[in-house]
Amino acid sequence: MTNETIAAIATGLSNAGISIIRISGDKAFDIIDRIYRSKKKDKIISKEKSHTIHYGFIVDKEQIVDEVMVAIMRAPSTYTREDTVEIYCHGGIVVTKKVFDLVIRSGASIAEPGEFTKRAFLSGRIDLSRAEAVCDIINAKNDLALKNSINQLRGKSYEIIKELRDNILSSMAFIEAALDDPENYSLEGFQQKLDLQIDKECNTIRNLLNKSEDGRIIKEGINTVIVGKPNVGKSSLLNYLLGEERAIVTDIPGTTRDSLEEIINIEGITLKIIDTAGIRDTEDTVEKIGVEKSKSLINQADLVIYIIDSSTSLDENDKIISQMIKDKKVIILLNKTDLDPKARIEDLKELSNHRILSISVKENIGLEAISDNIKDMFFTGKIDFNEDIYITNERQKVALNEALDSLLMVRKSIKDNLPEDFLTIDLMDAYESLGKIIGENLEEDLVNKIFSDFCMGK
């Protein structure tokens, strides 16, 4: 960590009510003393109490630049554990840049993306899992993702990982002590106890890994493709889910010739949903391209919503689509059930073993069941605003898998009745792999890469 005092515009640079400029480092108070004046010019702001806020002006050579509020926070009780100043100025682009430029000219360096949180990590205020949770909070796309990130920021992941590491470390320490001082420490029966302990730890890690797919879905959303023949109600369903007329809807088959992508939140679940061209045999060159693209999107999808017009009979195109989606997670919607039926659930069951819902998009019938079925299909347990932790970070997932592999090697060594000093090798590997999650034993380049994904001013 450098000794430079850093500064950044912590809010979006746009015309808004206020902008916040954050300064952190040993020179933060010197800088604000140079450019801040109280209304009566009787206050040296650096002499004021910590965690107080003050009204005044930012001045450049005694010329007022802006009317502001300034908060001062003394180390170590700050986000970075350094002296910190925040300037709340008016939110115009020009005035914000003027104040920020003045801060830089007065001795601060421009902060790199994520450098404030990086300093919080390097100073030991937060571990790496909590630092990454800060980024996840900023990028949260739905309530579930936000809640999970807040749980991680509160240290839920850290507590689990720390307990695992403490148990492993205790086992290693006991083995070393027994090997060095066999008269006072006996290894009799130890391997059996260790095997039970590691079995419990493996189950804890497996539980985290099993939920990691839920975590990916919570964080990134479900890649969802709406498919079906032309004119079955695909675009109408998209418009309903969006609550607006986003896709063109006509009675003419083949209206949608290209894919249309939108982000939709349904009861806290994010769907990255794509309305595709109707799949059928066609001689139209443009429509044929759209059909081929639809087939490609099916292969990439987490979820396929297959819509069928119940007022028309099933045909060869339905058989083709059913074959294309047979290995995917699918919800079949039997649409237009308000009309005289010609395609029935019994007919569909002969084509597919996927779940089938009877709906009418036009009459708003049965649509509330879609989100419940998606939850059932994708989440291993009930997803709710609880205290469970879902691993959403691929780096953390890799480290968990490495730790699990090492612990399984310890169990294999116990089964093979190998000497205790062999066990410590894999125990140490597991200990270090878990340490990567909370930021121990990480190389500088990786730390820099992690924080480079943060936004400016955080």
C-alpha positions as CSV (number, residue, x, y, z in Angstrom):
1,M,0.0,0.0,0.0
2,T,1.4,3.4,-1.0
3,N,1.6,6.5,1.2
4,E,-0.1,8.6,-1.4
5,T,-3.3,10.4,-0.5
6,I,-5.9,9.5,-3.1
7,A,-9.1,11.2,-4.3
8,A,-12.0,10.4,-6.6
9,I,-15.4,11.5,-7.5
10,A,-17.5,8.9,-5.7
11,T,-20.8,9.6,-7.5
12,G,-21.7,9.5,-11.1
13,L,-20.5,12.5,-13.1
14,S,-23.8,14.0,-14.2
15,N,-26.2,16.8,-13.6
16,A,-27.6,15.8,-10.2
17,G,-28.5,17.2,-6.8
18,I,-25.1,16.6,-5.2
19,S,-21.7,15.1,-6.0
20,I,-19.4,13.5,-3.5
21,I,-15.6,13.8,-3.7
22,R,-13.7,11.4,-1.4
23,I,-10.2,11.9,-0.1
24,S,-8.2,9.3,1.9
25,G,-4.6,9.4,3.2
26,D,-2.2,11.1,5.5
27,K,-2.6,14.5,3.7
28,A,-6.4,14.5,3.5
29,F,-6.7,17.1,6.3
30,D,-3.9,19.2,4.9
31,I,-5.6,19.3,1.6
32,I,-9.0,20.3,2.9
33,D,-7.5,23.0,5.1
34,R,-6.1,24.6,2.0
35,I,-9.3,24.7,0.1
36,Y,-12.1,25.0,2.7
37,R,-13.4,28.1,4.3
38,S,-16.2,28.3,6.9
39,K,-18.9,30.9,6.5
40,K,-17.3,33.2,9.2
41,K,-13.7,32.2,8.2
42,D,-13.1,31.2,11.8
43,K,-12.7,27.5,11.6
44,I,-9.7,25.3,10.8
45,I,-11.6,22.1,9.8
46,S,-8.7,19.7,10.5
47,K,-9.0,20.7,14.2
48,E,-12.6,19.7,14.4
49,K,-13.9,16.5,16.0
50,S,-13.9,13.3,14.0
51,H,-17.1,12.2,12.2
52,T,-18.5,15.7,12.0
53,I,-19.9,17.6,9.1
54,H,-19.4,21.3,8.3
55,Y,-21.0,23.9,6.1
56,G,-18.8,26.2,4.2
57,F,-17.1,26.9,0.8
58,I,-14.5,25.4,-1.4
59,V,-12.1,28.2,-2.5
60,D,-9.4,28.6,-5.1
61,K,-7.1,31.4,-4.1
62,E,-9.9,32.8,-1.9
63,Q,-12.3,32.8,-4.9
64,I,-15.4,30.7,-4.1
65,V,-15.8,27.7,-6.3
66,D,-18.8,26.1,-4.6
67,E,-21.0,26.0,-1.5
68,V,-20.4,22.6,0.2
69,M,-20.8,20.4,3.2
70,V,-17.6,18.6,4.3
71,A,-17.3,15.5,6.5
72,I,-14.1,14.7,8.3
73,M,-13.3,11.2,9.7
74,R,-10.1,10.4,11.5
75,A,-8.1,7.2,11.3
76,P,-8.5,4.4,12.2
77,S,-12.3,4.6,12.4
78,T,-12.8,5.1,8.7
79,Y,-13.6,2.9,5.6
80,T,-9.9,2.8,4.7
81,R,-8.5,3.2,8.2
82,E,-6.9,6.4,7.0
83,D,-7.8,10.0,7.5
84,T,-10.8,10.6,5.2
85,V,-12.6,13.7,4.0
86,E,-15.8,13.7,1.9
87,I,-16.9,16.9,0.1
88,Y,-20.5,17.2,-0.8
89,C,-20.8,19.8,-3.6
90,H,-23.4,20.6,-6.1
91,G,-23.9,17.9,-8.7
92,G,-23.2,19.8,-11.9
93,I,-20.5,18.3,-14.1
94,V,-18.5,21.6,-14.4
95,V,-18.6,22.4,-10.7
96,T,-17.8,18.9,-9.6
97,K,-14.8,18.7,-12.0
98,K,-13.6,22.1,-10.7
99,V,-13.7,21.0,-7.1
100,F,-12.0,17.7,-7.9
101,D,-9.3,19.3,-10.0
102,L,-8.6,21.6,-7.0
103,V,-8.2,18.7,-4.7
104,I,-5.7,17.1,-7.1
105,R,-3.8,20.3,-7.4
106,S,-3.7,20.6,-3.6
107,G,-1.7,17.3,-3.2
108,A,-4.0,14.3,-3.9
109,S,-3.4,11.6,-6.5
110,I,-6.3,10.3,-8.6
111,A,-7.5,7.0,-7.2
112,E,-7.5,3.9,-9.2
113,P,-10.8,1.9,-9.6
114,G,-11.6,0.2,-6.3
115,E,-8.6,1.7,-4.5
116,F,-10.5,2.8,-1.4
117,T,-11.8,-0.7,-0.9
118,K,-8.4,-2.1,-1.7
119,R,-6.9,0.0,1.1
120,A,-9.7,-1.2,3.4
121,F,-8.6,-4.8,2.6
122,L,-4.8,-4.1,2.8
123,S,-5.2,-2.3,6.1
124,G,-7.0,-5.4,7.5
125,R,-10.4,-3.7,8.1
126,I,-12.2,-6.2,5.8
127,D,-11.2,-9.5,4.3
128,L,-11.3,-10.2,0.5
129,S,-14.7,-11.9,0.5
130,R,-16.2,-8.8,2.1
131,A,-14.3,-6.5,-0.3
132,E,-15.8,-8.4,-3.3
133,A,-19.2,-8.2,-1.7
134,V,-19.0,-4.4,-1.9
135,C,-18.6,-4.7,-5.7
136,D,-21.5,-7.1,-5.8
137,I,-23.7,-4.7,-3.9
138,I,-23.1,-2.0,-6.4
139,N,-23.8,-4.4,-9.3
140,A,-26.8,-6.2,-7.7
141,K,-29.6,-6.7,-10.3
142,N,-32.3,-7.8,-7.9
143,D,-33.3,-7.9,-4.3
144,L,-32.0,-11.5,-3.8
145,A,-28.6,-10.6,-5.2
146,L,-28.5,-7.5,-2.9
147,K,-29.5,-9.4,0.2
148,N,-26.8,-12.1,-0.5
149,S,-24.1,-9.5,-1.1
150,I,-25.1,-7.7,2.2
151,N,-24.8,-11.0,4.1
152,Q,-21.3,-11.5,2.7
153,L,-20.4,-7.9,3.5
154,R,-21.5,-8.6,7.1
155,G,-18.9,-11.4,7.2
156,K,-21.1,-14.5,6.8
157,S,-18.7,-16.0,4.3
158,Y,-15.7,-15.0,6.4
159,E,-17.2,-16.7,9.5
160,I,-17.7,-20.0,7.7
161,I,-14.2,-20.0,6.1
162,K,-12.5,-18.9,9.3
163,E,-14.1,-21.7,11.3
164,L,-13.0,-24.2,8.6
165,R,-9.4,-22.9,8.7
166,D,-9.3,-22.8,12.5
167,N,-10.3,-26.4,12.7
168,I,-7.7,-27.4,10.0
169,L,-5.0,-25.4,11.8
170,S,-5.8,-27.0,15.1
171,S,-5.4,-30.5,13.6
172,M,-2.1,-29.6,12.0
173,A,-0.9,-28.1,15.3
174,F,-1.8,-31.2,17.2
175,I,0.0,-33.5,14.7
176,E,3.1,-31.3,14.9
177,A,3.0,-31.3,18.7
178,A,2.5,-35.0,18.9
179,L,5.4,-35.7,16.6
180,D,7.7,-33.4,18.5
181,D,6.6,-34.4,22.0
182,P,5.1,-37.9,21.9
183,E,5.4,-38.3,25.6
184,N,2.8,-35.6,26.3
185,Y,0.6,-35.8,23.1
186,S,-0.8,-39.1,21.9
187,L,-1.9,-39.8,18.4
188,E,-3.8,-42.9,19.4
189,G,-7.3,-42.7,17.9
190,F,-6.6,-39.3,16.4
191,Q,-7.0,-40.3,12.7
192,Q,-10.5,-41.6,13.4
193,K,-11.5,-38.3,15.1
194,L,-9.8,-36.4,12.2
195,D,-11.7,-38.4,9.6
196,L,-15.0,-37.5,11.3
197,Q,-14.0,-33.8,11.5
198,I,-13.0,-33.6,7.9
199,D,-16.2,-35.4,6.8
200,K,-18.1,-32.6,8.4
201,E,-15.9,-29.9,6.8
202,C,-16.3,-31.5,3.4
203,N,-20.1,-31.4,3.8
204,T,-19.9,-27.7,4.7
205,I,-17.9,-27.0,1.5
206,R,-20.1,-29.2,-0.6
207,N,-23.1,-27.3,0.7
208,L,-21.5,-24.0,-0.4
209,L,-20.6,-25.4,-3.8
210,N,-24.1,-26.9,-4.3
211,K,-25.6,-23.5,-3.7
212,S,-23.0,-21.8,-6.0
213,E,-25.2,-22.4,-9.1
214,D,-28.1,-20.8,-7.2
215,G,-25.6,-18.0,-6.5
216,R,-24.8,-17.6,-10.2
217,I,-28.4,-17.4,-11.1
218,I,-29.1,-14.9,-8.3
219,K,-26.2,-12.7,-9.4
220,E,-26.3,-13.0,-13.2
221,G,-29.9,-14.0,-13.9
222,I,-31.4,-16.9,-15.8
223,N,-30.6,-17.0,-19.5
224,T,-34.1,-17.6,-20.8
225,V,-35.3,-18.1,-24.4
226,I,-38.9,-18.0,-25.6
227,V,-39.4,-20.4,-28.5
228,G,-42.3,-21.7,-30.5
229,K,-43.8,-21.6,-33.9
230,P,-44.8,-18.3,-35.4
231,N,-47.8,-16.5,-34.1
232,V,-48.2,-18.5,-30.9
233,G,-47.9,-15.6,-28.5
234,K,-44.1,-15.3,-27.8
235,S,-44.0,-11.6,-28.2
236,S,-47.2,-11.1,-26.3
237,L,-45.7,-13.0,-23.4
238,L,-42.5,-10.8,-23.5
239,N,-44.7,-7.7,-23.5
240,Y,-46.7,-9.0,-20.6
241,L,-43.6,-9.8,-18.5
242,L,-42.1,-6.4,-19.3
243,G,-45.3,-4.5,-18.7
244,E,-44.9,-2.6,-22.0
245,E,-45.3,-3.0,-25.7
246,R,-41.7,-3.9,-26.5
247,A,-42.2,-6.5,-29.2
248,I,-44.4,-6.0,-32.3
249,V,-47.5,-8.2,-32.1
250,T,-49.6,-8.9,-35.2
251,D,-51.7,-11.7,-36.6
252,I,-49.2,-12.2,-39.4
253,P,-46.9,-15.3,-38.8
254,G,-43.2,-14.6,-38.8
255,T,-43.4,-11.0,-37.6
256,T,-40.4,-11.5,-35.3
257,R,-37.4,-12.2,-37.5
258,D,-34.6,-11.5,-35.1
259,S,-34.0,-12.0,-31.4
260,L,-35.1,-9.4,-28.9
261,E,-33.4,-9.3,-25.5
262,E,-34.6,-7.8,-22.2
263,I,-33.9,-8.0,-18.5
264,I,-36.9,-8.8,-16.4
265,N,-37.3,-9.2,-12.6
266,I,-40.0,-11.6,-11.4
267,E,-40.4,-11.9,-7.6
268,G,-36.7,-11.2,-7.1
269,I,-35.5,-13.5,-9.9
270,T,-33.7,-11.9,-12.8
271,L,-34.5,-13.3,-16.2
272,K,-32.3,-12.4,-19.2
273,I,-35.0,-13.2,-21.6
274,I,-34.9,-13.4,-25.4
275,D,-37.9,-13.4,-27.7
276,T,-36.9,-15.4,-30.8
277,A,-38.1,-15.8,-34.3
278,G,-40.8,-18.5,-34.8
279,I,-39.4,-21.9,-35.7
280,R,-40.8,-23.4,-38.9
281,D,-39.8,-24.5,-42.3
282,T,-39.7,-21.3,-44.5
283,E,-38.3,-20.2,-47.8
284,D,-38.0,-16.6,-46.7
285,T,-34.3,-15.9,-46.6
286,V,-34.4,-13.3,-43.7
287,E,-36.9,-15.4,-41.7
288,K,-34.7,-18.5,-42.2
289,I,-31.7,-16.7,-40.7
290,G,-33.8,-15.8,-37.7
291,V,-34.9,-19.4,-37.3
292,E,-31.3,-20.6,-37.3
293,K,-30.4,-18.0,-34.7
294,S,-33.3,-19.2,-32.5
295,K,-31.8,-22.7,-32.6
296,S,-28.4,-21.4,-31.6
297,L,-29.9,-19.5,-28.7
298,I,-31.6,-22.6,-27.4
299,N,-28.2,-24.3,-27.0
300,Q,-27.0,-21.4,-24.8
301,A,-30.1,-21.1,-22.6
302,D,-30.5,-22.0,-18.9
303,L,-34.3,-22.1,-19.4
304,V,-36.5,-22.5,-22.5
305,I,-40.1,-21.3,-22.4
306,Y,-41.8,-23.2,-25.2
307,I,-45.1,-21.6,-26.2
308,I,-47.8,-23.6,-28.1
309,D,-51.0,-22.2,-29.5
310,S,-53.7,-24.5,-28.1
311,S,-56.2,-23.3,-30.8
312,T,-54.2,-25.0,-33.6
313,S,-53.2,-28.6,-34.0
314,L,-49.7,-29.9,-33.3
315,D,-47.6,-30.5,-36.4
316,E,-44.2,-31.6,-37.6
317,N,-42.6,-28.2,-36.4
318,D,-43.7,-29.0,-32.8
319,K,-42.0,-32.4,-33.0
320,I,-38.8,-30.7,-34.3
321,I,-38.9,-28.1,-31.5
322,S,-39.5,-30.8,-28.9
323,Q,-36.5,-32.7,-30.0
324,M,-34.3,-29.6,-29.9
325,I,-35.2,-28.8,-26.3
326,K,-35.5,-32.3,-24.9
327,D,-32.2,-32.0,-22.8
328,K,-32.9,-28.4,-21.5
329,K,-34.8,-27.1,-18.6
330,V,-38.2,-26.3,-20.1
331,I,-41.5,-24.9,-19.2
332,I,-44.2,-25.5,-21.9
333,L,-47.0,-22.9,-22.0
334,L,-50.2,-24.0,-23.7
335,N,-51.4,-20.6,-24.7
336,K,-54.8,-19.2,-25.9
337,T,-56.7,-21.6,-23.7
338,D,-59.6,-19.1,-23.8
339,L,-60.2,-20.3,-27.4
340,D,-61.5,-23.7,-28.7
341,P,-58.7,-26.2,-28.0
342,K,-57.2,-28.3,-30.7
343,A,-53.9,-29.1,-28.9
344,R,-54.4,-30.6,-25.5
345,I,-52.1,-31.4,-22.5
346,E,-52.5,-35.1,-23.3
347,D,-51.2,-34.6,-26.8
348,L,-48.2,-32.7,-25.6
349,K,-47.3,-35.4,-23.1
350,E,-46.7,-37.7,-26.1
351,L,-44.1,-35.2,-27.4
352,S,-42.4,-34.1,-24.2
353,N,-42.0,-35.0,-20.5
354,H,-41.5,-31.4,-19.4
355,R,-43.9,-29.5,-17.2
356,I,-46.9,-28.0,-18.9
357,L,-48.9,-24.9,-17.9
358,S,-52.2,-23.9,-19.4
359,I,-52.3,-20.1,-19.9
360,S,-53.9,-17.2,-21.8
361,V,-51.6,-14.2,-22.2
362,K,-54.4,-12.2,-23.7
363,E,-56.8,-12.9,-20.9
364,N,-54.1,-13.0,-18.1
365,I,-54.9,-16.5,-17.1
366,G,-52.4,-18.8,-15.3
367,L,-49.4,-16.5,-15.7
368,E,-48.6,-16.2,-12.0
369,A,-47.6,-19.9,-12.0
370,I,-44.6,-19.2,-14.3
371,S,-42.4,-17.7,-11.6
372,D,-43.2,-20.4,-9.1
373,N,-42.2,-23.1,-11.6
374,I,-39.0,-21.3,-12.4
375,K,-38.1,-21.3,-8.7
376,D,-38.8,-25.0,-8.4
377,M,-36.6,-25.8,-11.4
378,F,-33.6,-23.7,-10.6
379,F,-33.1,-23.4,-6.9
380,T,-32.0,-26.3,-4.6
381,G,-34.0,-24.9,-1.7
382,K,-36.4,-22.1,-1.1
383,I,-34.8,-18.8,-2.1
384,D,-35.9,-16.2,0.4
385,F,-34.5,-13.2,2.3
386,N,-32.7,-15.4,4.9
387,E,-29.2,-15.7,6.3
388,D,-28.0,-18.4,3.8
389,I,-24.9,-17.6,1.8
390,Y,-24.7,-18.2,-1.9
391,I,-21.3,-18.2,-3.4
392,T,-21.5,-16.0,-6.5
393,N,-17.8,-15.4,-7.2
394,E,-16.0,-17.8,-9.6
395,R,-12.7,-17.2,-7.9
396,Q,-14.1,-18.3,-4.6
397,K,-15.8,-21.3,-6.1
398,V,-12.4,-22.5,-7.6
399,A,-10.7,-22.1,-4.2
400,L,-13.5,-24.1,-2.5
401,N,-13.1,-26.9,-5.0
402,E,-9.3,-26.9,-4.4
403,A,-9.9,-27.1,-0.6
404,L,-12.4,-29.9,-1.0
405,D,-10.0,-31.9,-3.2
406,S,-7.2,-31.5,-0.6
407,L,-9.5,-32.6,2.3
408,L,-10.6,-35.7,0.3
409,M,-7.0,-36.5,-0.1
410,V,-6.5,-36.4,3.7
411,R,-9.4,-38.8,4.1
412,K,-7.9,-41.1,1.5
413,S,-4.6,-41.0,3.3
414,I,-6.4,-41.9,6.6
415,K,-8.1,-44.8,4.9
416,D,-4.7,-46.0,3.5
417,N,-3.3,-45.7,7.1
418,L,-0.5,-43.4,6.1
419,P,1.6,-41.7,8.8
420,E,0.3,-38.5,10.3
421,D,3.0,-36.3,8.8
422,F,1.7,-37.1,5.4
423,L,-1.7,-35.8,6.4
424,T,-0.3,-32.3,7.2
425,I,0.7,-31.8,3.5
426,D,-2.9,-31.9,2.2
427,L,-4.2,-30.2,5.3
428,M,-1.9,-27.3,4.6
429,D,-3.1,-27.2,1.0
430,A,-6.7,-27.0,2.1
431,Y,-5.9,-24.3,4.6
432,E,-4.1,-22.2,2.0
433,S,-6.9,-22.7,-0.6
434,L,-9.5,-21.5,1.9
435,G,-7.2,-18.6,2.7
436,K,-7.5,-17.4,-0.9
437,I,-11.2,-16.7,-0.4
438,I,-10.6,-14.2,2.5
439,G,-7.4,-12.8,0.9
440,E,-4.5,-14.5,2.5
441,N,-1.6,-15.8,0.5
442,L,-2.6,-13.9,-2.7
443,E,-0.1,-12.5,-5.1
444,E,-0.1,-8.8,-5.7
445,D,-1.1,-9.1,-9.4
446,L,-4.3,-11.0,-8.5
447,V,-5.2,-8.5,-5.8
448,N,-4.8,-5.6,-8.3
449,K,-6.9,-7.5,-10.9
450,I,-9.7,-8.1,-8.4
451,F,-10.0,-4.4,-7.5
452,S,-9.6,-3.2,-11.0
453,D,-13.2,-4.4,-11.7
454,F,-14.5,-1.9,-9.1
455,C,-16.0,1.5,-10.0
456,M,-14.1,4.8,-9.4
457,G,-14.5,6.2,-6.0
458,K,-15.2,2.9,-4.2
